[in-house]
């Protein structure tokens, strides 16, 4: 509105400035014409006063047709200037509008960039928070894993100590049993010496035959045990799952709990051992057992006489375990008779 008022005032001053010189020029042109007319016209006789008074009235009627085109041109020129100024004003308004639009677009772009940067900063903060959380979880898992490993090591040491103690107890029991057998043999020898002299040759002969038979059986059994020794047990042995599952006799639960499992160990030599089809079979807990698998080559030669063993059911069949080699197990068959 202020600009429009300024424009209107300027236009009015321009029209007045153009119109004033035009009227002044017209008066100057008319005066020479009036001065020249007496020179051109011949002398006229004095006219009546009435005619002289009418002459000034006619003179404006003669000059009026000459002033109208100039006024029209001046008006057209003023209109053109007004239109030019109006066009310039519109052009300036358009430029201002375009500048304002460009500034608005630039502000919107800056605002969008700020929003994008803010979102990016938030995403980076969230990613950093997630990374820190994952690191904390990983550290916690690592601590739990270390704790579990320590517990496993402690349990393993505890089991080894229990196994060692149990082996020591078994060794003491075996030594006691040997001492008892030696004492029994001494008593039997003493009783044999007290018998009548006529029976001494017969007793000595039977005793010699019994010892020879025992040595012969022990030699056969030792040979049978050695035949069951593996050359490379890790590649030769097979568990019951690899053999297709256990299909033999199953020990009743009450009997199993009383004689079998890791808490019930024994030495094979303390119980009857026989050969069936060239394979050794031993008796324990009221049942007979035979090896379905070979025994490791790195076990001692007389492990069946010196090592504590136990029988356990491990989900897919019965196995013989050696406490001296707790990681190994041998698949065995169970027979009622």
C-alpha positions as CSV (number, residue, x, y, z in Angstrom):
1,X,0.0,0.0,0.0
2,X,2.8,2.4,0.8
3,X,4.5,1.6,-2.5
4,X,1.2,2.2,-4.4
5,X,0.7,5.6,-2.7
6,X,4.2,6.6,-3.7
7,X,3.6,5.5,-7.2
8,X,0.3,7.5,-7.5
9,X,2.0,10.7,-6.2
10,X,4.9,10.4,-8.6
11,X,2.5,9.9,-11.5
12,X,0.5,13.0,-10.6
13,X,3.7,15.1,-10.4
14,X,4.9,13.8,-13.8
15,X,1.5,14.7,-15.4
16,X,1.7,18.2,-13.9
17,X,5.3,18.6,-15.0
18,X,4.6,17.6,-18.5
19,X,1.4,19.6,-18.8
20,X,2.8,22.9,-17.6
21,X,5.5,23.2,-20.3
22,X,3.1,22.1,-22.9
23,X,0.6,24.9,-22.1
24,X,3.5,27.4,-21.9
25,X,4.7,26.4,-25.3
26,X,1.2,26.8,-26.7
27,X,0.9,30.3,-25.4
28,X,4.3,31.3,-26.8
29,X,3.2,29.9,-30.3
30,X,-0.1,31.7,-30.2
31,X,1.5,35.1,-29.4
32,X,3.8,35.3,-32.4
33,X,0.8,34.3,-34.6
34,X,-1.2,37.2,-33.2
35,X,1.8,39.6,-33.7
36,X,2.2,38.5,-37.3
37,X,-1.4,38.8,-38.2
38,X,-1.4,42.6,-38.3
39,X,1.6,42.6,-40.6
40,X,0.0,40.2,-43.0
41,X,-3.4,41.6,-43.1
42,X,-4.1,44.9,-44.9
43,X,-5.2,47.8,-43.1
44,X,-8.8,47.6,-42.3
45,X,-11.0,50.3,-41.4
46,X,-12.0,50.7,-37.9
47,X,-14.9,48.5,-37.1
48,X,-17.6,49.1,-34.8
49,X,-17.0,48.5,-31.2
50,X,-19.3,45.6,-31.2
51,X,-17.2,43.7,-33.7
52,X,-14.0,44.4,-31.8
53,X,-15.6,42.9,-28.7
54,X,-16.6,39.8,-30.6
55,X,-13.1,39.1,-31.9
56,X,-11.6,38.0,-28.7
57,X,-14.4,35.4,-28.4
58,X,-13.7,34.0,-31.8
59,X,-9.9,33.6,-31.3
60,X,-10.1,30.8,-28.7
61,X,-12.4,28.9,-31.0
62,X,-9.7,29.0,-33.7
63,X,-6.9,27.8,-31.4
64,X,-8.8,25.0,-29.7
65,X,-8.5,22.5,-32.5
66,X,-4.7,22.8,-32.4
67,X,-4.3,22.1,-28.6
68,X,-6.5,18.9,-28.4
69,X,-4.0,16.5,-30.2
70,X,-1.1,17.7,-28.1
71,X,-3.1,17.1,-24.9
72,X,-4.1,13.6,-26.2
73,X,-0.4,12.8,-26.9
74,X,0.5,14.0,-23.4
75,X,-2.1,11.9,-21.9
76,X,-1.0,8.8,-23.9
77,X,2.6,9.5,-22.9
78,X,1.6,9.9,-19.3
79,X,-0.4,6.6,-19.5
80,X,2.6,4.9,-21.1
81,X,4.8,6.1,-18.4
82,X,2.3,5.0,-15.8
83,X,2.0,1.6,-17.4
84,X,5.8,1.3,-17.6
85,X,6.1,2.2,-13.9
86,X,3.3,-0.2,-13.1
87,X,5.1,-2.9,-15.1
88,X,8.3,-2.1,-13.3
89,X,6.4,-2.2,-10.0
90,X,4.9,-5.6,-10.9
91,X,8.3,-6.9,-12.0
92,X,9.8,-5.7,-8.7
93,X,6.9,-7.4,-6.9
94,X,7.5,-10.6,-8.8
95,X,11.2,-10.4,-8.1
96,X,10.5,-9.8,-4.4
97,X,8.0,-12.7,-4.4
98,X,10.6,-14.9,-6.2
99,X,13.2,-13.9,-3.7
100,X,10.9,-14.6,-0.8
101,X,10.0,-18.0,-2.4
102,X,13.7,-18.8,-2.8
103,X,14.4,-17.7,0.8
104,X,11.4,-19.9,1.9
105,X,12.7,-22.8,-0.1
106,X,16.2,-22.3,1.3
107,X,14.8,-22.2,4.9
108,X,12.8,-25.3,4.2
109,X,15.9,-27.1,2.8
110,X,17.9,-26.0,5.9
111,X,15.1,-27.2,8.2
112,X,15.0,-30.5,6.3
113,X,18.8,-30.8,6.6
114,X,18.7,-30.0,10.3
115,X,16.0,-32.7,10.8
116,X,18.0,-35.2,8.8
117,X,21.1,-34.4,10.8
118,X,19.1,-34.7,14.0
119,X,17.7,-38.1,13.0
120,X,21.2,-39.2,12.0
121,X,22.6,-38.1,15.4
122,X,19.8,-40.0,17.1
123,X,20.5,-43.1,15.1
124,X,24.2,-42.9,15.9
125,X,23.3,-42.5,19.6
126,X,21.0,-45.5,19.4
127,X,23.6,-47.5,17.6
128,X,26.2,-46.6,20.1
129,X,23.8,-47.5,23.0
130,X,23.0,-50.8,21.3
131,X,26.7,-51.5,20.8
132,X,27.4,-50.7,24.5
133,X,24.6,-53.0,25.5
134,X,25.9,-55.8,23.3
135,X,29.4,-55.3,24.8
136,X,28.0,-55.5,28.3
137,X,26.0,-58.7,27.4
138,X,29.1,-60.2,25.8
139,X,31.1,-59.4,28.9
140,X,28.4,-60.9,31.1
141,X,28.3,-64.0,28.9
142,X,32.0,-64.3,29.1
143,X,32.0,-63.9,32.9
144,X,29.2,-66.6,33.1
145,X,31.2,-68.9,30.7
146,X,34.3,-68.4,32.9
147,X,32.3,-69.1,36.0
148,X,30.9,-72.3,34.4
149,X,34.3,-73.4,33.3
150,X,35.7,-72.9,36.8
151,X,32.8,-74.8,38.2
152,X,33.4,-77.6,35.7
153,X,37.1,-77.7,36.7
154,X,36.2,-77.8,40.3
155,X,33.7,-80.6,39.7
156,X,36.3,-82.5,37.7
157,X,38.9,-82.1,40.4
158,X,36.4,-83.2,43.0
159,X,35.5,-86.3,40.9
160,X,39.1,-87.1,40.4
161,X,39.7,-86.9,44.1
162,X,36.7,-89.1,44.8
163,X,37.9,-91.6,42.2
164,X,41.4,-91.6,43.6
165,X,40.0,-92.1,47.1
166,X,37.7,-94.9,45.9
167,X,40.6,-96.6,44.1
168,X,42.7,-96.4,47.3
169,X,39.8,-97.9,49.2
170,X,39.5,-100.6,46.6
171,X,43.2,-101.3,46.8
172,X,43.1,-101.6,50.5
173,X,40.1,-104.0,50.2
174,X,42.0,-106.0,47.6
175,X,45.1,-106.2,49.9
176,X,42.9,-107.3,52.7
177,X,41.2,-109.9,50.6
178,X,44.7,-111.2,49.5
179,X,45.7,-111.4,53.1
180,X,42.5,-113.2,54.0
181,X,43.1,-115.7,51.2
182,X,46.7,-116.2,52.3
183,X,45.6,-116.8,55.8
184,X,42.9,-119.3,54.6
185,X,45.6,-121.1,52.5
186,X,47.9,-121.3,55.6
187,X,45.1,-122.7,57.7
188,X,44.2,-125.2,55.0
189,X,47.8,-126.2,54.8
190,X,48.0,-126.6,58.5
191,X,44.9,-128.8,58.6
192,X,46.3,-130.8,55.7
193,X,49.4,-131.6,57.7
194,X,47.4,-132.8,60.6
195,X,45.6,-135.5,58.5
196,X,46.8,-139.1,58.5
197,X,50.1,-139.9,56.8
198,X,48.3,-142.4,54.4
199,X,46.2,-139.6,53.0
200,X,49.1,-137.2,52.4
201,X,50.2,-138.6,49.0
202,X,46.6,-138.4,47.7
203,X,46.1,-134.8,49.0
204,X,49.4,-133.6,47.5
205,X,48.5,-135.2,44.2
206,X,45.0,-133.6,44.1
207,X,46.5,-130.2,45.2
208,X,49.1,-130.4,42.4
209,X,46.4,-131.3,39.9
210,X,44.3,-128.4,41.1
211,X,47.1,-125.9,40.8
212,X,48.0,-127.2,37.4
213,X,44.4,-126.9,36.3
214,X,44.2,-123.4,37.7
215,X,47.4,-122.3,36.0
216,X,46.1,-123.8,32.7
217,X,42.8,-122.0,33.0
218,X,44.6,-118.7,33.9
219,X,46.8,-119.1,30.9
220,X,43.8,-119.7,28.6
221,X,41.9,-116.8,30.1
222,X,44.9,-114.5,29.8
223,X,45.3,-115.5,26.1
224,X,41.6,-114.8,25.5
225,X,41.8,-111.4,27.2
226,X,44.8,-110.5,25.0
227,X,43.0,-111.5,21.9
228,X,40.3,-108.9,22.7
229,X,43.0,-106.1,22.8
230,X,42.6,-103.5,20.1
231,X,45.3,-102.3,17.8
232,X,43.8,-98.8,17.5
233,X,40.8,-98.6,19.8
234,X,39.7,-95.1,18.7
235,X,39.0,-96.3,15.2
236,X,38.0,-99.9,16.0
237,X,35.5,-99.6,18.8
238,X,31.8,-99.1,18.3
239,X,29.1,-98.1,20.9
240,X,25.6,-99.6,21.0
241,X,24.1,-96.8,18.9
242,X,26.6,-97.6,16.1
243,X,25.8,-101.3,16.6
244,X,22.1,-100.7,16.0
245,X,21.0,-100.6,19.6
246,X,21.1,-103.0,22.6
247,X,18.7,-106.0,22.3
248,X,20.0,-108.2,25.2
249,X,18.8,-108.9,28.7
250,X,17.9,-105.8,30.9
251,X,18.7,-105.8,34.6
252,X,15.7,-104.9,36.8
253,X,15.8,-101.5,38.3
254,X,15.9,-102.6,42.0
255,X,18.8,-105.0,41.2
256,X,20.6,-102.4,39.1
257,X,20.5,-99.8,41.9
258,X,21.9,-102.2,44.4
259,X,24.9,-103.5,42.4
260,X,25.6,-101.3,39.4
261,X,26.4,-97.7,38.5
262,X,29.4,-95.6,39.2
263,X,29.0,-96.0,43.0
264,X,29.6,-99.8,42.7
265,X,33.0,-100.8,41.5
266,X,34.8,-104.1,41.6
267,X,37.7,-106.1,40.2
268,X,37.0,-108.8,37.7
269,X,39.6,-111.3,39.1
270,X,37.6,-111.4,42.4
271,X,34.7,-113.1,40.6
272,X,34.3,-116.2,38.5
273,X,35.6,-116.0,34.9
274,X,35.0,-118.6,32.2
275,X,35.6,-118.9,28.5
276,X,32.6,-119.2,26.2
277,X,33.4,-119.7,22.5
278,X,36.9,-118.4,23.1
279,X,35.7,-115.2,24.7
280,X,36.0,-114.4,28.4
281,X,32.8,-114.1,30.4
282,X,32.8,-112.9,34.1
283,X,30.1,-113.0,36.7
284,X,29.0,-110.1,38.9
285,X,25.8,-109.2,40.8
286,X,24.1,-112.4,39.9
287,X,24.6,-111.9,36.1
288,X,27.2,-112.9,33.5
289,X,28.9,-110.3,31.3
290,X,31.0,-110.5,28.1
291,X,32.8,-107.8,26.1
292,X,31.0,-107.0,22.9
293,X,33.9,-104.6,22.0
294,X,37.7,-104.7,22.2
295,X,39.5,-103.0,25.0
296,X,42.0,-100.1,24.4
297,X,45.6,-101.0,23.6
298,X,46.9,-98.4,26.0
299,X,45.3,-100.1,29.0
300,X,47.7,-102.2,31.2
301,X,48.1,-105.9,30.4
302,X,46.5,-107.0,33.6
303,X,43.8,-104.3,33.9
304,X,41.1,-107.0,34.5
305,X,43.1,-108.1,37.6
306,X,44.4,-104.7,38.9
307,X,41.9,-102.0,37.9
308,X,38.6,-101.1,39.5
309,X,35.7,-101.2,37.0
310,X,32.0,-100.7,37.2
311,X,29.0,-101.3,34.9
312,X,26.6,-98.5,33.9
313,X,23.6,-98.1,31.6
314,X,24.2,-95.0,29.4
315,X,20.9,-94.6,27.6
316,X,21.5,-96.9,24.7
317,X,23.0,-100.0,26.4
318,X,25.3,-101.4,29.1
319,X,29.0,-100.3,29.2
320,X,32.1,-101.3,31.3
321,X,34.1,-98.3,32.7
322,X,37.6,-98.4,34.0
323,X,38.3,-95.8,36.8
324,X,41.9,-95.5,35.7
325,X,40.6,-94.4,32.2
326,X,37.3,-92.7,33.0
327,X,36.7,-91.4,29.4
328,X,36.7,-94.9,27.8
329,X,33.8,-97.3,27.8
330,X,33.4,-100.8,26.4
331,X,30.1,-102.1,25.2
332,X,29.1,-105.3,27.0
333,X,26.3,-108.0,26.8
334,X,24.3,-109.1,29.9
335,X,23.3,-112.8,30.4
336,X,21.0,-114.2,33.1
337,X,22.9,-117.6,33.3
